[in-house]
């Protein structure tokens, strides 16, 4: 059903204007980052960003006029098509910096994993709407977890750690909003924490030359031993669960619950140890101590901090950033676009940009809260989660409190796929808000 004229008057024009302003700032910064102060020429990539924005804006308007409920009806189709595109990309994708995440269609190149995030949000929203009454049961988390693990494993094979990790907060946030038991979510988070922390500790000790100082940690540096220990724990957990099932002994629950969390966490850590490339694990470690590799993985963070710090309160001025203009700042149009903003516009400019992005997040939360149906609330929550964690991680890695994962800053960083996905998401948010007046 096309939205009525009365519905058009309910469109969130404040959100639209905020998005337009944010994208314009991004285009200005891309222009600045691509400017050569010596030859007084520009790389011209800002023109591509303008074209992507125009195309994205048209798509956004189109989505605003349609009924978002149709997304739920075709959620499985959208999900399967997105998975197929990921597989095709893995096989035929164009490698960029050793990552096969892009499909070349001649005049345009797209990154299917960006759209996979939205596809996952849509299918999880539909599933959680259908299973609303039973979602507090542990077994109901199996299907959402599987739906999330499939794209994670495919994207990890590209390999693209930054995008793969984004699917996890999407799952957890939507399960929380969908009514899942908090204790179950805490268990999942604990398993994920163990899975990430163990490989990080082992890699750090090896890289920093701390091997031999702790017998227990040195014992577990062999992933085969980790696999054996996790297997033994899992077996003991299953035995305790079976005995609890027949004897109804509450003490056994205190054994199999933490046992299952620890065993699954260690098992996942073994998988991560084998899936992660060395440079990916080092990126995670370097944000803790960039001086471990100042000429390699730590160089990006060090230069980003210098750029942000040199901007001061008011900045050096448009096209006058020494770190960005003289080529010291790497990936300045995408990963570290925030550093360019902070260097040229200073603390004031950074706060303005963060405020605009913060308003988009606030409006997304508000739309989710005010939605008249469960599917709309879940859809808005998932989309807002995408924006929030992109912003948090990108700005976090620019200031050195997050690992360098390659996630772009939504609406600001150069990249057609992310910008188009973000504009589609905004169109859905506007649609959900406008239609709350129809019901």
C-alpha positions as CSV (number, residue, x, y, z in Angstrom):
1,X,0.0,0.0,0.0
2,X,1.3,3.4,-1.0
3,X,1.5,5.9,1.8
4,X,-1.3,8.5,1.8
5,X,-0.9,12.3,1.5
6,X,-1.7,12.5,5.2
7,X,1.1,10.1,5.8
8,X,3.5,12.2,3.8
9,X,2.9,15.1,6.2
10,X,4.1,12.8,9.0
11,X,7.4,12.0,7.4
12,X,10.3,12.8,9.7
13,X,11.8,15.7,7.7
14,X,14.2,16.6,10.6
15,X,15.8,13.2,10.2
16,X,16.0,13.6,6.4
17,X,17.7,17.1,6.8
18,X,20.1,15.6,9.4
19,X,21.1,12.8,7.1
20,X,21.6,15.3,4.2
21,X,23.8,17.6,6.3
22,X,25.9,14.6,7.5
23,X,26.4,13.3,4.0
24,X,27.4,16.8,2.8
25,X,30.0,16.9,5.6
26,X,31.3,13.6,4.4
27,X,31.5,14.7,0.8
28,X,33.5,17.8,1.8
29,X,35.9,15.7,3.9
30,X,36.3,13.2,1.0
31,X,37.1,16.2,-1.3
32,X,39.6,17.5,1.2
33,X,41.2,14.1,1.8
34,X,41.6,13.6,-2.0
35,X,43.1,17.1,-2.6
36,X,46.8,17.4,-3.6
37,X,48.1,20.7,-2.1
38,X,51.2,20.6,-4.3
39,X,49.7,20.2,-7.7
40,X,46.4,21.8,-6.7
41,X,44.3,18.9,-8.1
42,X,41.7,16.5,-6.6
43,X,41.5,12.8,-7.1
44,X,37.8,13.2,-7.9
45,X,36.4,10.4,-5.8
46,X,34.1,12.8,-4.1
47,X,32.1,12.9,-7.4
48,X,31.4,9.2,-7.1
49,X,30.2,9.7,-3.6
50,X,27.8,12.4,-4.8
51,X,26.4,10.1,-7.4
52,X,25.9,7.3,-4.9
53,X,24.2,9.8,-2.6
54,X,21.8,10.9,-5.3
55,X,21.0,7.3,-6.2
56,X,20.6,6.4,-2.5
57,X,18.3,9.3,-1.9
58,X,16.0,8.2,-4.8
59,X,15.9,4.7,-3.3
60,X,15.2,6.1,0.1
61,X,12.3,8.1,-1.2
62,X,10.9,5.0,-3.0
63,X,11.2,2.8,0.2
64,X,9.5,5.6,2.2
65,X,6.4,5.4,-0.1
66,X,6.0,1.6,0.2
67,X,4.7,-0.5,3.1
68,X,7.7,-1.8,5.2
69,X,5.6,-4.9,6.1
70,X,6.4,-6.3,2.7
71,X,10.0,-6.7,3.8
72,X,8.8,-9.2,6.4
73,X,6.8,-11.1,3.8
74,X,9.9,-11.5,1.6
75,X,12.4,-11.7,4.4
76,X,13.5,-15.2,3.5
77,X,13.9,-14.3,-0.2
78,X,16.0,-11.3,0.8
79,X,18.2,-13.3,3.1
80,X,18.8,-16.2,0.6
81,X,19.7,-13.7,-2.2
82,X,22.1,-11.9,0.1
83,X,23.8,-15.2,1.1
84,X,24.1,-16.3,-2.6
85,X,25.7,-12.9,-3.4
86,X,28.2,-13.4,-0.5
87,X,29.1,-16.9,-1.9
88,X,29.5,-15.5,-5.4
89,X,31.7,-12.7,-4.0
90,X,33.8,-15.3,-2.2
91,X,34.4,-17.1,-5.4
92,X,34.5,-14.4,-8.1
93,X,35.0,-11.3,-6.0
94,X,37.6,-8.7,-6.9
95,X,40.4,-8.7,-4.3
96,X,41.2,-5.4,-2.6
97,X,44.0,-5.5,0.0
98,X,43.8,-9.3,0.2
99,X,40.0,-9.2,0.8
100,X,37.5,-10.6,-1.7
101,X,34.5,-8.5,-0.6
102,X,33.6,-6.7,-3.8
103,X,31.7,-7.7,-6.9
104,X,32.5,-5.8,-10.1
105,X,29.6,-5.1,-12.4
106,X,31.5,-3.0,-14.9
107,X,30.5,0.6,-14.2
108,X,29.9,-0.1,-10.5
109,X,31.4,-2.2,-7.7
110,X,29.4,-3.3,-4.7
111,X,30.1,-4.9,-1.4
112,X,27.4,-7.5,-0.8
113,X,28.3,-7.9,2.9
114,X,27.1,-4.4,3.6
115,X,23.6,-5.3,2.4
116,X,23.8,-8.6,4.3
117,X,23.6,-6.7,7.5
118,X,20.2,-5.3,6.5
119,X,19.1,-8.7,5.2
120,X,19.9,-10.2,8.6
121,X,18.0,-7.5,10.4
122,X,14.9,-8.1,8.3
123,X,14.8,-11.9,8.7
124,X,15.5,-11.7,12.4
125,X,12.8,-9.1,12.9
126,X,10.3,-11.4,11.1
127,X,11.3,-14.5,13.0
128,X,11.2,-12.8,16.4
129,X,7.8,-11.3,15.6
130,X,6.5,-14.8,14.8
131,X,8.1,-16.4,17.8
132,X,7.4,-13.6,20.2
133,X,5.6,-15.7,22.8
134,X,8.3,-18.4,23.0
135,X,11.5,-16.4,22.5
136,X,12.3,-16.5,26.2
137,X,13.1,-20.3,25.8
138,X,16.7,-21.2,25.1
139,X,15.9,-23.4,22.1
140,X,14.3,-20.5,20.3
141,X,17.7,-18.9,20.1
142,X,19.1,-21.7,17.9
143,X,17.6,-20.5,14.6
144,X,18.5,-16.8,15.0
145,X,22.0,-17.9,15.9
146,X,22.3,-20.1,12.9
147,X,20.9,-17.3,10.6
148,X,23.7,-15.1,12.0
149,X,26.5,-17.6,11.9
150,X,26.1,-18.3,8.2
151,X,27.0,-14.8,7.0
152,X,29.7,-14.5,9.7
153,X,31.5,-17.6,8.5
154,X,31.3,-16.6,4.8
155,X,32.5,-13.1,5.5
156,X,35.3,-14.4,7.7
157,X,36.5,-16.4,4.7
158,X,36.8,-13.3,2.5
159,X,38.4,-12.4,5.1
160,X,36.7,-9.3,6.5
161,X,36.8,-9.4,10.3
162,X,35.3,-5.9,10.7
163,X,32.1,-6.7,8.8
164,X,31.8,-10.2,10.3
165,X,31.9,-9.0,13.9
166,X,29.1,-6.5,13.1
167,X,26.5,-9.3,12.9
168,X,27.0,-10.2,16.6
169,X,25.6,-7.0,18.1
170,X,22.8,-7.0,15.6
171,X,21.8,-10.5,16.8
172,X,22.1,-9.7,20.5
173,X,20.3,-6.3,20.3
174,X,17.4,-7.8,18.4
175,X,17.1,-10.8,20.7
176,X,17.0,-8.4,23.7
177,X,14.3,-6.2,22.1
178,X,12.5,-9.4,20.9
179,X,12.1,-10.5,24.6
180,X,14.8,-13.2,24.9
181,X,15.9,-14.1,28.5
182,X,18.7,-11.8,29.7
183,X,20.6,-14.7,31.3
184,X,20.7,-16.5,27.9
185,X,22.1,-13.3,26.3
186,X,24.7,-13.0,29.0
187,X,25.8,-16.5,28.3
188,X,26.2,-15.8,24.6
189,X,28.2,-12.7,25.4
190,X,30.4,-14.6,27.8
191,X,31.1,-17.3,25.2
192,X,32.0,-14.7,22.6
193,X,34.3,-12.9,25.1
194,X,36.1,-16.2,25.9
195,X,36.4,-16.9,22.2
196,X,38.0,-13.6,21.5
197,X,40.1,-13.1,24.6
198,X,41.9,-16.4,24.6
199,X,43.4,-16.0,21.0
200,X,44.3,-12.3,21.8
201,X,46.2,-13.3,25.0
202,X,48.1,-16.1,23.2
203,X,49.0,-13.9,20.3
204,X,50.0,-11.0,22.5
205,X,52.4,-13.2,24.5
206,X,53.9,-14.6,21.4
207,X,54.3,-11.3,19.7
208,X,55.6,-9.4,22.8
209,X,58.1,-12.1,23.6
210,X,56.4,-13.1,26.9
211,X,56.4,-16.9,26.3
212,X,57.8,-19.0,29.0
213,X,56.7,-16.7,31.9
214,X,53.5,-18.5,32.6
215,X,53.2,-22.3,32.5
216,X,49.4,-22.4,32.2
217,X,49.2,-19.9,29.3
218,X,52.2,-21.6,27.6
219,X,50.4,-24.9,28.0
220,X,47.4,-23.7,26.0
221,X,49.3,-22.0,23.2
222,X,48.8,-25.3,21.3
223,X,45.3,-25.1,19.8
224,X,45.0,-28.9,19.9
225,X,45.2,-28.8,23.7
226,X,42.5,-26.2,23.8
227,X,40.4,-28.4,21.6
228,X,41.0,-31.4,23.9
229,X,40.1,-29.4,27.1
230,X,37.0,-28.0,25.5
231,X,35.9,-31.4,24.4
232,X,36.4,-32.9,27.9
233,X,34.5,-30.0,29.4
234,X,31.7,-30.4,26.9
235,X,31.4,-34.1,27.6
236,X,31.3,-33.5,31.4
237,X,28.6,-30.8,30.8
238,X,26.5,-33.2,28.8
239,X,26.8,-35.9,31.5
240,X,25.8,-33.4,34.2
241,X,22.8,-32.3,32.1
242,X,21.6,-35.8,31.5
243,X,21.9,-36.6,35.2
244,X,20.0,-33.4,36.1
245,X,17.3,-34.3,33.6
246,X,16.6,-37.6,35.5
247,X,17.4,-36.7,39.1
248,X,16.3,-33.0,39.1
249,X,19.3,-32.1,41.3
250,X,19.7,-28.4,41.3
251,X,23.4,-28.7,42.2
252,X,24.1,-30.3,38.8
253,X,22.8,-27.1,37.1
254,X,25.6,-25.2,38.7
255,X,28.0,-27.6,36.9
256,X,26.5,-27.9,33.4
257,X,25.6,-24.2,32.9
258,X,29.1,-22.7,33.5
259,X,30.6,-25.8,32.0
260,X,28.8,-25.4,28.7
261,X,29.7,-21.7,28.5
262,X,33.4,-22.4,29.1
263,X,33.6,-25.4,26.8
264,X,31.8,-23.6,23.9
265,X,33.9,-20.5,24.5
266,X,37.1,-22.5,24.3
267,X,35.9,-24.4,21.3
268,X,35.0,-21.1,19.5
269,X,38.5,-19.7,20.4
270,X,40.0,-22.7,18.6
271,X,37.9,-21.9,15.5
272,X,39.0,-18.3,15.7
273,X,42.6,-19.2,16.1
274,X,42.4,-21.1,12.8
275,X,40.2,-18.6,10.9
276,X,41.9,-15.4,11.9
277,X,44.9,-14.3,9.8
278,X,47.9,-13.1,11.7
279,X,47.5,-9.5,10.7
280,X,43.9,-9.5,11.9
281,X,44.9,-10.7,15.4
282,X,47.7,-8.1,15.5
283,X,45.2,-5.3,14.6
284,X,43.2,-6.2,17.6
285,X,46.3,-6.2,19.8
286,X,47.8,-3.0,18.4
287,X,45.0,-0.8,19.7
288,X,46.1,-1.8,23.2
289,X,49.7,-0.8,22.5
290,X,50.4,0.8,19.1
291,X,54.1,0.9,19.9
292,X,54.2,-2.9,19.5
293,X,54.4,-2.3,15.7
294,X,54.8,1.5,15.1
295,X,55.9,1.0,11.4
296,X,53.2,-1.7,10.7
297,X,49.8,-2.2,12.2
298,X,50.3,0.5,14.8
299,X,51.2,3.2,12.3
300,X,47.6,3.9,11.3
301,X,46.5,4.5,14.9
302,X,49.5,6.7,15.8
303,X,49.0,8.9,12.7
304,X,45.3,9.2,13.4
305,X,45.9,10.3,17.0
306,X,48.4,12.9,15.8
307,X,45.9,14.2,13.3
308,X,43.1,14.5,15.8
309,X,45.4,16.1,18.5
310,X,46.9,18.6,16.0
311,X,43.4,19.9,15.2
312,X,43.1,21.5,18.6
313,X,39.8,23.3,19.4
314,X,39.0,25.1,16.2
315,X,41.0,23.0,13.6
316,X,43.6,24.0,11.0
317,X,41.0,24.9,8.4
318,X,39.5,23.3,5.3
319,X,42.2,21.8,3.0
320,X,44.9,22.7,5.6
321,X,45.3,19.5,7.5
322,X,49.0,18.5,7.4
323,X,48.5,14.9,8.3
324,X,45.8,14.3,5.7
325,X,47.1,16.7,3.0
326,X,50.7,15.5,3.1
327,X,49.8,11.8,3.0
328,X,50.8,10.8,6.5
329,X,47.2,9.6,7.4
330,X,46.4,6.3,5.8
331,X,42.9,5.4,4.5
332,X,41.9,9.0,5.0
333,X,38.7,8.9,2.9
334,X,37.3,5.8,4.6
335,X,38.6,4.3,7.8
336,X,40.0,7.5,9.2
337,X,37.7,10.1,7.8
338,X,36.9,11.2,11.3
339,X,40.5,12.1,11.8
340,X,40.4,14.4,8.8
341,X,37.3,16.1,10.3
342,X,39.0,16.6,13.7
343,X,42.3,17.9,12.2
344,X,40.7,20.4,9.9
345,X,37.6,21.5,11.9
346,X,39.0,20.7,15.4
347,X,37.1,19.7,18.5
348,X,34.1,21.9,17.5
349,X,33.8,20.2,14.1
350,X,34.1,16.8,15.6
351,X,31.4,17.5,18.2
352,X,29.1,18.8,15.5
353,X,29.5,15.7,13.4
354,X,29.1,13.4,16.5
355,X,25.9,15.4,17.4
356,X,24.4,14.9,13.9
357,X,25.2,11.1,14.0
358,X,24.0,11.0,17.6
359,X,20.6,12.5,16.6
360,X,20.2,9.8,13.9
361,X,20.8,7.2,16.6
362,X,18.4,8.9,18.9
363,X,15.7,9.1,16.3
364,X,16.2,5.4,15.4
365,X,15.6,4.5,19.1
366,X,12.6,6.7,19.3
367,X,11.1,5.2,16.2
368,X,11.6,1.7,17.5
369,X,10.0,2.6,20.9
370,X,7.0,4.3,19.3
371,X,6.4,1.7,16.6
372,X,2.8,0.2,16.7
373,X,3.9,-3.3,15.7
374,X,6.6,-5.8,16.8
375,X,8.1,-6.1,13.4
376,X,8.5,-2.4,13.0
377,X,10.1,-2.1,16.4
378,X,12.5,-4.9,15.8
379,X,13.4,-3.6,12.3
380,X,14.1,-0.1,13.7
381,X,16.2,-1.6,16.5
382,X,18.3,-3.6,14.2
383,X,18.9,-0.7,11.8
384,X,19.8,1.6,14.7
385,X,22.2,-1.1,16.0
386,X,24.0,-1.1,12.6
387,X,24.4,2.7,12.7
388,X,25.5,2.8,16.4
389,X,28.2,0.2,16.2
390,X,29.5,1.5,12.9
391,X,29.9,5.0,14.5
392,X,31.2,3.6,17.8
393,X,33.8,1.4,16.2
394,X,34.9,3.8,13.5
395,X,35.4,6.8,15.8
396,X,36.8,4.5,18.5
397,X,39.5,3.2,16.2
398,X,40.3,6.8,15.0
399,X,41.0,7.9,18.6
400,X,42.8,4.6,19.5
401,X,40.3,2.9,21.8
402,X,39.1,0.3,19.3
403,X,41.0,-2.0,17.0
404,X,41.4,-1.1,13.3
405,X,38.7,-3.2,11.7
406,X,38.0,-1.3,8.5
407,X,34.4,-0.4,9.3
408,X,33.3,2.9,7.6
409,X,31.7,5.8,9.3
410,X,28.1,5.7,8.1
411,X,27.1,8.7,5.8
412,X,30.6,10.1,6.0
413,X,33.2,7.6,4.8
414,X,33.8,7.1,1.1
415,X,32.0,3.9,-0.1
416,X,29.0,3.5,-2.3
417,X,27.7,0.2,-0.8
418,X,27.7,1.5,2.8
419,X,26.2,4.8,1.8
420,X,23.5,3.1,-0.3
421,X,22.7,0.6,2.5
422,X,22.5,3.5,5.0
423,X,20.1,5.5,2.9
424,X,17.9,2.4,2.4
425,X,17.9,2.0,6.2
426,X,16.9,5.6,6.7
427,X,14.0,5.1,4.2
428,X,12.8,2.2,6.3
429,X,13.0,4.2,9.5
430,X,11.0,7.0,8.0
431,X,8.5,4.5,6.7
432,X,8.0,2.9,10.1
433,X,7.5,6.3,11.8
434,X,5.1,7.7,9.1
435,X,3.0,4.6,9.2
436,X,2.5,4.6,13.0
437,X,-0.1,7.3,12.3
438,X,-2.0,5.0,9.8
439,X,-2.7,2.1,12.2
